[in-house]
Amino acid sequence: MEYLPKDPAILVSAINMLLRDEEFDTLEELCYNFNRDAEEIKDYLRGYGFVYSEEQKQMRPIGYDGKEDGR
């Protein structure tokens, strides 16, 4: 993969795939590799209903863990 997609659903899928397949250990490392800011990605995807789970190392729908705001 040469770049991170812009479409939110495809971006979530790409991030989760790269982390799941152990291409990268953290979201920050993944973002650094693609010259993107991790906080910017988190904020962008939060607007589409996704939040990053540090515990599971993946993007998840807001509210999956019982937190209303996804933070």
Predicted model as a PDB file, atoms N, CA, C, CB and O in Angstrom, pLDDT in the B-factor column:
MODEL        1                                                                  
ATOM      1  N   MET A   1       0.850  -1.164   0.000  1.00 75.00           N  
ATOM      2  CA  MET A   1       0.000   0.000   0.000  1.00 75.00           C  
ATOM      3  C   MET A   1       0.901   1.234   0.000  1.00 75.00           C  
ATOM      4  CB  MET A   1      -0.970  -0.006   1.222  1.00 75.00           C  
ATOM      5  O   MET A   1       1.792   1.377   0.837  1.00 75.00           O  
ATOM      6  N   GLU A   2       0.645   2.111  -0.954  1.00 83.00           N  
ATOM      7  CA  GLU A   2       1.487   3.292  -1.109  1.00 83.00           C  
ATOM      8  C   GLU A   2       0.995   4.502  -0.319  1.00 83.00           C  
ATOM      9  CB  GLU A   2       1.579   3.653  -2.556  1.00 83.00           C  
ATOM     10  O   GLU A   2       1.780   5.384   0.027  1.00 83.00           O  
ATOM     11  N   TYR A   3      -0.302   4.540  -0.035  1.00 88.00           N  
ATOM     12  CA  TYR A   3      -0.872   5.667   0.693  1.00 88.00           C  
ATOM     13  C   TYR A   3      -2.106   5.197   1.449  1.00 88.00           C  
ATOM     14  CB  TYR A   3      -1.225   6.832  -0.268  1.00 88.00           C  
ATOM     15  O   TYR A   3      -2.668   4.144   1.146  1.00 88.00           O  
ATOM     16  N   LEU A   4      -2.519   5.981   2.428  1.00 94.00           N  
ATOM     17  CA  LEU A   4      -3.738   5.659   3.162  1.00 94.00           C  
ATOM     18  C   LEU A   4      -4.934   6.214   2.391  1.00 94.00           C  
ATOM     19  CB  LEU A   4      -3.691   6.236   4.612  1.00 94.00           C  
ATOM     20  O   LEU A   4      -4.895   7.353   1.927  1.00 94.00           O  
ATOM     21  N   PRO A   5      -5.986   5.424   2.252  1.00 95.00           N  
ATOM     22  CA  PRO A   5      -7.175   5.892   1.529  1.00 95.00           C  
ATOM     23  C   PRO A   5      -7.856   7.057   2.240  1.00 95.00           C  
ATOM     24  CB  PRO A   5      -8.166   4.750   1.355  1.00 95.00           C  
ATOM     25  O   PRO A   5      -7.665   7.259   3.439  1.00 95.00           O  
ATOM     26  N   LYS A   6      -8.646   7.815   1.497  1.00 94.00           N  
ATOM     27  CA  LYS A   6      -9.372   8.949   2.080  1.00 94.00           C  
ATOM     28  C   LYS A   6     -10.777   8.563   2.509  1.00 94.00           C  
ATOM     29  CB  LYS A   6      -9.440  10.098   1.087  1.00 94.00           C  
ATOM     30  O   LYS A   6     -11.305   9.139   3.461  1.00 94.00           O  
ATOM     31  N   ASP A   7     -11.395   7.602   1.833  1.00 97.00           N  
ATOM     32  CA  ASP A   7     -12.744   7.177   2.187  1.00 97.00           C  
ATOM     33  C   ASP A   7     -12.720   6.593   3.599  1.00 97.00           C  
ATOM     34  CB  ASP A   7     -13.294   6.138   1.161  1.00 97.00           C  
ATOM     35  O   ASP A   7     -11.920   5.700   3.877  1.00 97.00           O  
ATOM     36  N   PRO A   8     -13.584   7.080   4.497  1.00 97.00           N  
ATOM     37  CA  PRO A   8     -13.521   6.650   5.904  1.00 97.00           C  
ATOM     38  C   PRO A   8     -13.653   5.136   6.111  1.00 97.00           C  
ATOM     39  CB  PRO A   8     -14.602   7.340   6.680  1.00 97.00           C  
ATOM     40  O   PRO A   8     -12.907   4.560   6.903  1.00 97.00           O  
ATOM     41  N   ALA A   9     -14.583   4.491   5.418  1.00 96.00           N  
ATOM     42  CA  ALA A   9     -14.765   3.045   5.604  1.00 96.00           C  
ATOM     43  C   ALA A   9     -13.544   2.259   5.122  1.00 96.00           C  
ATOM     44  CB  ALA A   9     -16.020   2.568   4.857  1.00 96.00           C  
ATOM     45  O   ALA A   9     -13.128   1.293   5.760  1.00 96.00           O  
ATOM     46  N   ILE A  10     -12.985   2.675   4.009  1.00 97.00           N  
ATOM     47  CA  ILE A  10     -11.808   1.994   3.477  1.00 97.00           C  
ATOM     48  C   ILE A  10     -10.588   2.301   4.342  1.00 97.00           C  
ATOM     49  CB  ILE A  10     -11.550   2.413   2.013  1.00 97.00           C  
ATOM     50  O   ILE A  10      -9.731   1.438   4.533  1.00 97.00           O  
ATOM     51  N   LEU A  11     -10.505   3.519   4.864  1.00 98.00           N  
ATOM     52  CA  LEU A  11      -9.399   3.896   5.750  1.00 98.00           C  
ATOM     53  C   LEU A  11      -9.413   3.047   7.021  1.00 98.00           C  
ATOM     54  CB  LEU A  11      -9.481   5.396   6.111  1.00 98.00           C  
ATOM     55  O   LEU A  11      -8.373   2.546   7.447  1.00 98.00           O  
ATOM     56  N   VAL A  12     -10.597   2.885   7.627  1.00 98.00           N  
ATOM     57  CA  VAL A  12     -10.718   2.048   8.830  1.00 98.00           C  
ATOM     58  C   VAL A  12     -10.271   0.624   8.512  1.00 98.00           C  
ATOM     59  CB  VAL A  12     -12.181   2.052   9.367  1.00 98.00           C  
ATOM     60  O   VAL A  12      -9.521   0.018   9.277  1.00 98.00           O  
ATOM     61  N   SER A  13     -10.728   0.100   7.398  1.00 97.00           N  
ATOM     62  CA  SER A  13     -10.367  -1.263   6.995  1.00 97.00           C  
ATOM     63  C   SER A  13      -8.856  -1.391   6.783  1.00 97.00           C  
ATOM     64  CB  SER A  13     -11.117  -1.657   5.708  1.00 97.00           C  
ATOM     65  O   SER A  13      -8.244  -2.364   7.223  1.00 97.00           O  
ATOM     66  N   ALA A  14      -8.263  -0.409   6.109  1.00 97.00           N  
ATOM     67  CA  ALA A  14      -6.819  -0.448   5.840  1.00 97.00           C  
ATOM     68  C   ALA A  14      -6.013  -0.377   7.139  1.00 97.00           C  
ATOM     69  CB  ALA A  14      -6.417   0.711   4.907  1.00 97.00           C  
ATOM     70  O   ALA A  14      -5.057  -1.132   7.317  1.00 97.00           O  
ATOM     71  N   ILE A  15      -6.394   0.522   8.043  1.00 97.00           N  
ATOM     72  CA  ILE A  15      -5.686   0.655   9.319  1.00 97.00           C  
ATOM     73  C   ILE A  15      -5.772  -0.655  10.099  1.00 97.00           C  
ATOM     74  CB  ILE A  15      -6.271   1.826  10.158  1.00 97.00           C  
ATOM     75  O   ILE A  15      -4.766  -1.160  10.596  1.00 97.00           O  
ATOM     76  N   ASN A  16      -6.982  -1.197  10.199  1.00 97.00           N  
ATOM     77  CA  ASN A  16      -7.157  -2.440  10.953  1.00 97.00           C  
ATOM     78  C   ASN A  16      -6.381  -3.597  10.332  1.00 97.00           C  
ATOM     79  CB  ASN A  16      -8.635  -2.798  11.036  1.00 97.00           C  
ATOM     80  O   ASN A  16      -5.800  -4.411  11.049  1.00 97.00           O  
ATOM     81  N   MET A  17      -6.370  -3.672   9.010  1.00 96.00           N  
ATOM     82  CA  MET A  17      -5.626  -4.730   8.330  1.00 96.00           C  
ATOM     83  C   MET A  17      -4.125  -4.607   8.600  1.00 96.00           C  
ATOM     84  CB  MET A  17      -5.897  -4.685   6.820  1.00 96.00           C  
ATOM     85  O   MET A  17      -3.468  -5.595   8.927  1.00 96.00           O  
ATOM     86  N   LEU A  18      -3.587  -3.395   8.463  1.00 96.00           N  
ATOM     87  CA  LEU A  18      -2.151  -3.199   8.658  1.00 96.00           C  
ATOM     88  C   LEU A  18      -1.731  -3.486  10.101  1.00 96.00           C  
ATOM     89  CB  LEU A  18      -1.759  -1.772   8.276  1.00 96.00           C  
ATOM     90  O   LEU A  18      -0.649  -4.023  10.337  1.00 96.00           O  
ATOM     91  N   LEU A  19      -2.575  -3.132  11.053  1.00 96.00           N  
ATOM     92  CA  LEU A  19      -2.263  -3.422  12.455  1.00 96.00           C  
ATOM     93  C   LEU A  19      -2.461  -4.908  12.768  1.00 96.00           C  
ATOM     94  CB  LEU A  19      -3.140  -2.564  13.385  1.00 96.00           C  
ATOM     95  O   LEU A  19      -1.653  -5.505  13.479  1.00 96.00           O  
ATOM     96  N   ARG A  20      -3.520  -5.496  12.247  1.00 94.00           N  
ATOM     97  CA  ARG A  20      -3.809  -6.912  12.499  1.00 94.00           C  
ATOM     98  C   ARG A  20      -2.713  -7.813  11.921  1.00 94.00           C  
ATOM     99  CB  ARG A  20      -5.176  -7.292  11.898  1.00 94.00           C  
ATOM    100  O   ARG A  20      -2.279  -8.769  12.565  1.00 94.00           O  
ATOM    101  N   ASP A  21      -2.278  -7.499  10.712  1.00 93.00           N  
ATOM    102  CA  ASP A  21      -1.263  -8.319  10.049  1.00 93.00           C  
ATOM    103  C   ASP A  21       0.137  -8.013  10.539  1.00 93.00           C  
ATOM    104  CB  ASP A  21      -1.327  -8.119   8.558  1.00 93.00           C  
ATOM    105  O   ASP A  21       1.123  -8.508   9.993  1.00 93.00           O  
ATOM    106  N   GLU A  22       0.215  -7.186  11.582  1.00 85.00           N  
ATOM    107  CA  GLU A  22       1.469  -6.843  12.242  1.00 85.00           C  
ATOM    108  C   GLU A  22       2.480  -6.172  11.329  1.00 85.00           C  
ATOM    109  CB  GLU A  22       2.075  -8.067  12.824  1.00 85.00           C  
ATOM    110  O   GLU A  22       3.691  -6.316  11.500  1.00 85.00           O  
ATOM    111  N   GLU A  23       1.956  -5.432  10.351  1.00 87.00           N  
ATOM    112  CA  GLU A  23       2.838  -4.614   9.522  1.00 87.00           C  
ATOM    113  C   GLU A  23       3.418  -3.486  10.386  1.00 87.00           C  
ATOM    114  CB  GLU A  23       2.069  -4.036   8.280  1.00 87.00           C  
ATOM    115  O   GLU A  23       4.556  -3.054  10.201  1.00 87.00           O  
ATOM    116  N   PHE A  24       2.586  -3.022  11.344  1.00 94.00           N  
ATOM    117  CA  PHE A  24       2.975  -1.939  12.247  1.00 94.00           C  
ATOM    118  C   PHE A  24       2.525  -2.300  13.657  1.00 94.00           C  
ATOM    119  CB  PHE A  24       2.359  -0.573  11.796  1.00 94.00           C  
ATOM    120  O   PHE A  24       1.513  -2.975  13.841  1.00 94.00           O  
ATOM    121  N   ASP A  25       3.278  -1.848  14.645  1.00 93.00           N  
ATOM    122  CA  ASP A  25       2.960  -2.157  16.040  1.00 93.00           C  
ATOM    123  C   ASP A  25       1.962  -1.187  16.648  1.00 93.00           C  
ATOM    124  CB  ASP A  25       4.217  -2.158  16.863  1.00 93.00           C  
ATOM    125  O   ASP A  25       1.201  -1.562  17.541  1.00 93.00           O  
ATOM    126  N   THR A  26       1.953   0.052  16.179  1.00 94.00           N  
ATOM    127  CA  THR A  26       1.060   1.070  16.750  1.00 94.00           C  
ATOM    128  C   THR A  26       0.470   1.922  15.634  1.00 94.00           C  
ATOM    129  CB  THR A  26       1.818   1.964  17.772  1.00 94.00           C  
ATOM    130  O   THR A  26       0.981   1.956  14.515  1.00 94.00           O  
ATOM    131  N   LEU A  27      -0.615   2.607  15.968  1.00 96.00           N  
ATOM    132  CA  LEU A  27      -1.213   3.537  15.016  1.00 96.00           C  
ATOM    133  C   LEU A  27      -0.231   4.668  14.699  1.00 96.00           C  
ATOM    134  CB  LEU A  27      -2.540   4.111  15.573  1.00 96.00           C  
ATOM    135  O   LEU A  27      -0.155   5.128  13.560  1.00 96.00           O  
ATOM    136  N   GLU A  28       0.503   5.102  15.688  1.00 97.00           N  
ATOM    137  CA  GLU A  28       1.470   6.185  15.480  1.00 97.00           C  
ATOM    138  C   GLU A  28       2.560   5.769  14.484  1.00 97.00           C  
ATOM    139  CB  GLU A  28       2.108   6.595  16.822  1.00 97.00           C  
ATOM    140  O   GLU A  28       2.947   6.554  13.619  1.00 97.00           O  
ATOM    141  N   GLU A  29       3.045   4.545  14.612  1.00 96.00           N  
ATOM    142  CA  GLU A  29       4.069   4.037  13.691  1.00 96.00           C  
ATOM    143  C   GLU A  29       3.505   3.945  12.270  1.00 96.00           C  
ATOM    144  CB  GLU A  29       4.583   2.649  14.157  1.00 96.00           C  
ATOM    145  O   GLU A  29       4.180   4.308  11.306  1.00 96.00           O  
ATOM    146  N   LEU A  30       2.278   3.464  12.146  1.00 97.00           N  
ATOM    147  CA  LEU A  30       1.619   3.357  10.851  1.00 97.00           C  
ATOM    148  C   LEU A  30       1.490   4.744  10.215  1.00 97.00           C  
ATOM    149  CB  LEU A  30       0.229   2.693  10.999  1.00 97.00           C  
ATOM    150  O   LEU A  30       1.825   4.931   9.045  1.00 97.00           O  
ATOM    151  N   CYS A  31       1.006   5.707  10.990  1.00 96.00           N  
ATOM    152  CA  CYS A  31       0.824   7.059  10.472  1.00 96.00           C  
ATOM    153  C   CYS A  31       2.157   7.699  10.088  1.00 96.00           C  
ATOM    154  CB  CYS A  31       0.108   7.924  11.504  1.00 96.00           C  
ATOM    155  O   CYS A  31       2.241   8.392   9.075  1.00 96.00           O  
ATOM    156  N   TYR A  32       3.184   7.475  10.878  1.00 96.00           N  
ATOM    157  CA  TYR A  32       4.513   8.007  10.567  1.00 96.00           C  
ATOM    158  C   TYR A  32       4.986   7.477   9.213  1.00 96.00           C  
ATOM    159  CB  TYR A  32       5.527   7.633  11.679  1.00 96.00           C  
ATOM    160  O   TYR A  32       5.539   8.222   8.404  1.00 96.00           O  
ATOM    161  N   ASN A  33       4.763   6.188   8.977  1.00 95.00           N  
ATOM    162  CA  ASN A  33       5.183   5.570   7.720  1.00 95.00           C  
ATOM    163  C   ASN A  33       4.496   6.215   6.511  1.00 95.00           C  
ATOM    164  CB  ASN A  33       4.885   4.071   7.749  1.00 95.00           C  
ATOM    165  O   ASN A  33       5.096   6.339   5.443  1.00 95.00           O  
ATOM    166  N   PHE A  34       3.243   6.621   6.684  1.00 96.00           N  
ATOM    167  CA  PHE A  34       2.480   7.216   5.587  1.00 96.00           C  
ATOM    168  C   PHE A  34       2.478   8.743   5.639  1.00 96.00           C  
ATOM    169  CB  PHE A  34       1.054   6.705   5.614  1.00 96.00           C  
ATOM    170  O   PHE A  34       1.722   9.397   4.921  1.00 96.00           O  
ATOM    171  N   ASN A  35       3.340   9.304   6.502  1.00 96.00           N  
ATOM    172  CA  ASN A  35       3.474  10.750   6.633  1.00 96.00           C  
ATOM    173  C   ASN A  35       2.139  11.416   6.977  1.00 96.00           C  
ATOM    174  CB  ASN A  35       4.033  11.339   5.346  1.00 96.00           C  
ATOM    175  O   ASN A  35       1.767  12.435   6.394  1.00 96.00           O  
ATOM    176  N   ARG A  36       1.434  10.818   7.934  1.00 96.00           N  
ATOM    177  CA  ARG A  36       0.154  11.349   8.400  1.00 96.00           C  
ATOM    178  C   ARG A  36       0.224  11.511   9.912  1.00 96.00           C  
ATOM    179  CB  ARG A  36      -1.034  10.416   7.989  1.00 96.00           C  
ATOM    180  O   ARG A  36       1.014  10.845  10.581  1.00 96.00           O  
ATOM    181  N   ASP A  37      -0.598  12.390  10.440  1.00 97.00           N  
ATOM    182  CA  ASP A  37      -0.646  12.639  11.876  1.00 97.00           C  
ATOM    183  C   ASP A  37      -1.712  11.737  12.508  1.00 97.00           C  
ATOM    184  CB  ASP A  37      -0.944  14.144  12.169  1.00 97.00           C  
ATOM    185  O   ASP A  37      -2.865  11.744  12.076  1.00 97.00           O  
ATOM    186  N   ALA A  38      -1.336  10.968  13.519  1.00 97.00           N  
ATOM    187  CA  ALA A  38      -2.254  10.021  14.153  1.00 97.00           C  
ATOM    188  C   ALA A  38      -3.458  10.729  14.762  1.00 97.00           C  
ATOM    189  CB  ALA A  38      -1.527   9.219  15.228  1.00 97.00           C  
ATOM    190  O   ALA A  38      -4.578  10.231  14.643  1.00 97.00           O  
ATOM    191  N   GLU A  39      -3.265  11.866  15.404  1.00 97.00           N  
ATOM    192  CA  GLU A  39      -4.386  12.586  16.016  1.00 97.00           C  
ATOM    193  C   GLU A  39      -5.343  13.110  14.948  1.00 97.00           C  
ATOM    194  CB  GLU A  39      -3.870  13.751  16.881  1.00 97.00           C  
ATOM    195  O   GLU A  39      -6.556  13.126  15.153  1.00 97.00           O  
ATOM    196  N   GLU A  40      -4.806  13.531  13.828  1.00 97.00           N  
ATOM    197  CA  GLU A  40      -5.639  14.000  12.725  1.00 97.00           C  
ATOM    198  C   GLU A  40      -6.499  12.849  12.176  1.00 97.00           C  
ATOM    199  CB  GLU A  40      -4.759  14.602  11.602  1.00 97.00           C  
ATOM    200  O   GLU A  40      -7.680  13.040  11.886  1.00 97.00           O  
ATOM    201  N   ILE A  41      -5.909  11.674  12.038  1.00 97.00           N  
ATOM    202  CA  ILE A  41      -6.645  10.492  11.572  1.00 97.00           C  
ATOM    203  C   ILE A  41      -7.734  10.134  12.584  1.00 97.00           C  
ATOM    204  CB  ILE A  41      -5.679   9.285  11.356  1.00 97.00           C  
ATOM    205  O   ILE A  41      -8.869   9.859  12.197  1.00 97.00           O  
ATOM    206  N   LYS A  42      -7.399  10.136  13.870  1.00 97.00           N  
ATOM    207  CA  LYS A  42      -8.383   9.818  14.909  1.00 97.00           C  
ATOM    208  C   LYS A  42      -9.549  10.804  14.882  1.00 97.00           C  
ATOM    209  CB  LYS A  42      -7.719   9.826  16.295  1.00 97.00           C  
ATOM    210  O   LYS A  42     -10.709  10.400  14.961  1.00 97.00           O  
ATOM    211  N   ASP A  43      -9.242  12.099  14.770  1.00 97.00           N  
ATOM    212  CA  ASP A  43     -10.291  13.116  14.730  1.00 97.00           C  
ATOM    213  C   ASP A  43     -11.167  12.963  13.497  1.00 97.00           C  
ATOM    214  CB  ASP A  43      -9.677  14.511  14.761  1.00 97.00           C  
ATOM    215  O   ASP A  43     -12.390  13.070  13.582  1.00 97.00           O  
ATOM    216  N   TYR A  44     -10.542  12.713  12.351  1.00 98.00           N  
ATOM    217  CA  TYR A  44     -11.274  12.526  11.100  1.00 98.00           C  
ATOM    218  C   TYR A  44     -12.234  11.352  11.211  1.00 98.00           C  
ATOM    219  CB  TYR A  44     -10.302  12.307   9.934  1.00 98.00           C  
ATOM    220  O   TYR A  44     -13.406  11.471  10.851  1.00 98.00           O  
ATOM    221  N   LEU A  45     -11.750  10.222  11.704  1.00 97.00           N  
ATOM    222  CA  LEU A  45     -12.588   9.037  11.799  1.00 97.00           C  
ATOM    223  C   LEU A  45     -13.618   9.135  12.919  1.00 97.00           C  
ATOM    224  CB  LEU A  45     -11.727   7.821  12.007  1.00 97.00           C  
ATOM    225  O   LEU A  45     -14.681   8.522  12.827  1.00 97.00           O  
ATOM    226  N   ARG A  46     -13.329   9.888  13.968  1.00 97.00           N  
ATOM    227  CA  ARG A  46     -14.312  10.112  15.026  1.00 97.00           C  
ATOM    228  C   ARG A  46     -15.554  10.790  14.436  1.00 97.00           C  
ATOM    229  CB  ARG A  46     -13.705  10.977  16.173  1.00 97.00           C  
ATOM    230  O   ARG A  46     -16.679  10.519  14.857  1.00 97.00           O  
ATOM    231  N   GLY A  47     -15.337  11.664  13.469  1.00 97.00           N  
ATOM    232  CA  GLY A  47     -16.442  12.330  12.797  1.00 97.00           C  
ATOM    233  C   GLY A  47     -17.321  11.370  12.003  1.00 97.00           C  
ATOM    234  O   GLY A  47     -18.459  11.698  11.666  1.00 97.00           O  
ATOM    235  N   TYR A  48     -16.801  10.202  11.709  1.00 97.00           N  
ATOM    236  CA  TYR A  48     -17.561   9.180  10.972  1.00 97.00           C  
ATOM    237  C   TYR A  48     -17.984   8.018  11.870  1.00 97.00           C  
ATOM    238  CB  TYR A  48     -16.729   8.648   9.806  1.00 97.00           C  
ATOM    239  O   TYR A  48     -18.458   6.988  11.390  1.00 97.00           O  
ATOM    240  N   GLY A  49     -17.807   8.199  13.176  1.00 96.00           N  
ATOM    241  CA  GLY A  49     -18.309   7.204  14.111  1.00 96.00           C  
ATOM    242  C   GLY A  49     -17.324   6.132  14.529  1.00 96.00           C  
ATOM    243  O   GLY A  49     -17.736   5.071  14.999  1.00 96.00           O  
ATOM    244  N   PHE A  50     -16.035   6.380  14.371  1.00 97.00           N  
ATOM    245  CA  PHE A  50     -15.021   5.401  14.758  1.00 97.00           C  
ATOM    246  C   PHE A  50     -14.049   5.989  15.766  1.00 97.00           C  
ATOM    247  CB  PHE A  50     -14.263   4.903  13.531  1.00 97.00           C  
ATOM    248  O   PHE A  50     -13.760   7.185  15.748  1.00 97.00           O  
ATOM    249  N   VAL A  51     -13.555   5.139  16.635  1.00 96.00           N  
ATOM    250  CA  VAL A  51     -12.573   5.532  17.639  1.00 96.00           C  
ATOM    251  C   VAL A  51     -11.491   4.454  17.679  1.00 96.00           C  
ATOM    252  CB  VAL A  51     -13.241   5.728  19.053  1.00 96.00           C  
ATOM    253  O   VAL A  51     -11.758   3.286  17.399  1.00 96.00           O  
ATOM    254  N   TYR A  52     -10.273   4.856  18.027  1.00 95.00           N  
ATOM    255  CA  TYR A  52      -9.167   3.910  18.088  1.00 95.00           C  
ATOM    256  C   TYR A  52      -9.108   3.259  19.466  1.00 95.00           C  
ATOM    257  CB  TYR A  52      -7.833   4.610  17.764  1.00 95.00           C  
ATOM    258  O   TYR A  52      -9.112   3.953  20.482  1.00 95.00           O  
ATOM    259  N   SER A  53      -9.054   1.933  19.503  1.00 93.00           N  
ATOM    260  CA  SER A  53      -8.908   1.191  20.751  1.00 93.00           C  
ATOM    261  C   SER A  53      -7.442   0.802  20.926  1.00 93.00           C  
ATOM    262  CB  SER A  53      -9.826  -0.073  20.764  1.00 93.00           C  
ATOM    263  O   SER A  53      -6.907  -0.007  20.168  1.00 93.00           O  
ATOM    264  N   GLU A  54      -6.804   1.389  21.930  1.00 90.00           N  
ATOM    265  CA  GLU A  54      -5.411   1.044  22.230  1.00 90.00           C  
ATOM    266  C   GLU A  54      -5.305  -0.426  22.642  1.00 90.00           C  
ATOM    267  CB  GLU A  54      -4.851   1.958  23.349  1.00 90.00           C  
ATOM    268  O   GLU A  54      -4.355  -1.117  22.275  1.00 90.00           O  
ATOM    269  N   GLU A  55      -6.295  -0.892  23.410  1.00 89.00           N  
ATOM    270  CA  GLU A  55      -6.271  -2.271  23.907  1.00 89.00           C  
ATOM    271  C   GLU A  55      -6.305  -3.290  22.777  1.00 89.00           C  
ATOM    272  CB  GLU A  55      -7.443  -2.510  24.841  1.00 89.00           C  
ATOM    273  O   GLU A  55      -5.564  -4.273  22.797  1.00 89.00           O  
ATOM    274  N   GLN A  56      -7.172  -3.051  21.785  1.00 90.00           N  
ATOM    275  CA  GLN A  56      -7.330  -4.012  20.707  1.00 90.00           C  
ATOM    276  C   GLN A  56      -6.535  -3.652  19.465  1.00 90.00           C  
ATOM    277  CB  GLN A  56      -8.771  -4.139  20.355  1.00 90.00           C  
ATOM    278  O   GLN A  56      -6.527  -4.405  18.492  1.00 90.00           O  
ATOM    279  N   LYS A  57      -5.869  -2.511  19.489  1.00 92.00           N  
ATOM    280  CA  LYS A  57      -5.083  -2.042  18.355  1.00 92.00           C  
ATOM    281  C   LYS A  57      -5.904  -2.046  17.068  1.00 92.00           C  
ATOM    282  CB  LYS A  57      -3.838  -2.905  18.183  1.00 92.00           C  
ATOM    283  O   LYS A  57      -5.488  -2.602  16.052  1.00 92.00           O  
ATOM    284  N   GLN A  58      -7.095  -1.408  17.132  1.00 94.00           N  
ATOM    285  CA  GLN A  58      -7.925  -1.307  15.938  1.00 94.00           C  
ATOM    286  C   GLN A  58      -8.936  -0.177  16.085  1.00 94.00           C  
ATOM    287  CB  GLN A  58      -8.645  -2.636  15.668  1.00 94.00           C  
ATOM    288  O   GLN A  58      -9.263   0.259  17.189  1.00 94.00           O  
ATOM    289  N   MET A  59      -9.416   0.277  14.941  1.00 96.00           N  
ATOM    290  CA  MET A  59     -10.488   1.251  14.908  1.00 96.00           C  
ATOM    291  C   MET A  59     -11.790   0.501  15.159  1.00 96.00           C  
ATOM    292  CB  MET A  59     -10.522   2.028  13.545  1.00 96.00           C  
ATOM    293  O   MET A  59     -12.023  -0.560  14.580  1.00 96.00           O  
ATOM    294  N   ARG A  60     -12.638   1.056  16.027  1.00 95.00           N  
ATOM    295  CA  ARG A  60     -13.909   0.425  16.382  1.00 95.00           C  
ATOM    296  C   ARG A  60     -15.018   1.467  16.316  1.00 95.00           C  
ATOM    297  CB  ARG A  60     -13.839  -0.220  17.799  1.00 95.00           C  
ATOM    298  O   ARG A  60     -14.741   2.664  16.397  1.00 95.00           O  
ATOM    299  N   PRO A  61     -16.268   1.034  16.170  1.00 95.00           N  
ATOM    300  CA  PRO A  61     -17.379   1.993  16.206  1.00 95.00           C  
ATOM    301  C   PRO A  61     -17.465   2.667  17.578  1.00 95.00           C  
ATOM    302  CB  PRO A  61     -18.717   1.288  15.871  1.00 95.00           C  
ATOM    303  O   PRO A  61     -17.234   2.028  18.605  1.00 95.00           O  
ATOM    304  N   ILE A  62     -17.794   3.940  17.586  1.00 92.00           N  
ATOM    305  CA  ILE A  62     -17.980   4.659  18.850  1.00 92.00           C  
ATOM    306  C   ILE A  62     -19.062   3.961  19.649  1.00 92.00           C  
ATOM    307  CB  ILE A  62     -18.349   6.156  18.607  1.00 92.00           C  
ATOM    308  O   ILE A  62     -20.112   3.605  19.115  1.00 92.00           O  
ATOM    309  N   GLY A  63     -18.797   3.768  20.935  1.00 87.00           N  
ATOM    310  CA  GLY A  63     -19.764   3.145  21.820  1.00 87.00           C  
ATOM    311  C   GLY A  63     -19.570   1.653  22.017  1.00 87.00           C  
ATOM    312  O   GLY A  63     -20.272   1.041  22.822  1.00 87.00           O  
ATOM    313  N   TYR A  64     -18.623   1.052  21.292  1.00 78.00           N  
ATOM    314  CA  TYR A  64     -18.401  -0.397  21.430  1.00 78.00           C  
ATOM    315  C   TYR A  64     -18.008  -0.762  22.850  1.00 78.00           C  
ATOM    316  CB  TYR A  64     -17.318  -0.872  20.455  1.00 78.00           C  
ATOM    317  O   TYR A  64     -18.259  -1.881  23.298  1.00 78.00           O  
ATOM    318  N   ASP A  65     -17.395   0.172  23.560  1.00 67.00           N  
ATOM    319  CA  ASP A  65     -16.916  -0.108  24.915  1.00 67.00           C  
ATOM    320  C   ASP A  65     -17.777   0.560  25.977  1.00 67.00           C  
ATOM    321  CB  ASP A  65     -15.478   0.347  25.066  1.00 67.00           C  
ATOM    322  O   ASP A  65     -17.410   0.581  27.152  1.00 67.00           O  
ATOM    323  N   GLY A  66     -18.920   1.106  25.571  1.00 64.00           N  
ATOM    324  CA  GLY A  66     -19.825   1.757  26.514  1.00 64.00           C  
ATOM    325  C   GLY A  66     -19.557   3.225  26.720  1.00 64.00           C  
ATOM    326  O   GLY A  66     -20.302   3.887  27.442  1.00 64.00           O  
ATOM    327  N   LYS A  67     -18.515   3.759  26.108  1.00 58.00           N  
ATOM    328  CA  LYS A  67     -18.225   5.188  26.217  1.00 58.00           C  
ATOM    329  C   LYS A  67     -19.010   5.925  25.136  1.00 58.00           C  
ATOM    330  CB  LYS A  67     -16.689   5.468  26.086  1.00 58.00           C  
ATOM    331  O   LYS A  67     -18.962   5.561  23.961  1.00 58.00           O  
ATOM    332  N   GLU A  68     -19.718   6.943  25.539  1.00 54.00           N  
ATOM    333  CA  GLU A  68     -20.579   7.663  24.602  1.00 54.00           C  
ATOM    334  C   GLU A  68     -19.805   8.519  23.605  1.00 54.00           C  
ATOM    335  CB  GLU A  68     -21.535   8.531  25.364  1.00 54.00           C  
ATOM    336  O   GLU A  68     -20.174   8.587  22.433  1.00 54.00           O  
ATOM    337  N   ASP A  69     -18.747   9.166  24.052  1.00 54.00           N  
ATOM    338  CA  ASP A  69     -18.051  10.113  23.164  1.00 54.00           C  
ATOM    339  C   ASP A  69     -16.896   9.476  22.413  1.00 54.00           C  
ATOM    340  CB  ASP A  69     -17.537  11.287  23.962  1.00 54.00           C  
ATOM    341  O   ASP A  69     -16.294  10.128  21.560  1.00 54.00           O  
ATOM    342  N   GLY A  70     -16.568   8.227  22.699  1.00 50.00           N  
ATOM    343  CA  GLY A  70     -15.503   7.561  21.990  1.00 50.00           C  
ATOM    344  C   GLY A  70     -14.114   7.988  22.370  1.00 50.00           C  
ATOM    345  O   GLY A  70     -13.169   7.767  21.612  1.00 50.00           O  
ATOM    346  N   ARG A  71     -13.964   8.599  23.536  1.00 52.00           N  
ATOM    347  CA  ARG A  71     -12.612   9.042  23.962  1.00 52.00           C  
ATOM    348  C   ARG A  71     -12.137   8.229  25.120  1.00 52.00           C  
ATOM    349  CB  ARG A  71     -12.600  10.529  24.340  1.00 52.00           C  
ATOM    350  O   ARG A  71     -11.032   8.449  25.617  1.00 52.00           O  
TER     351      ARG A  71                                                      
ENDMDL                                                                          
END                                                                             
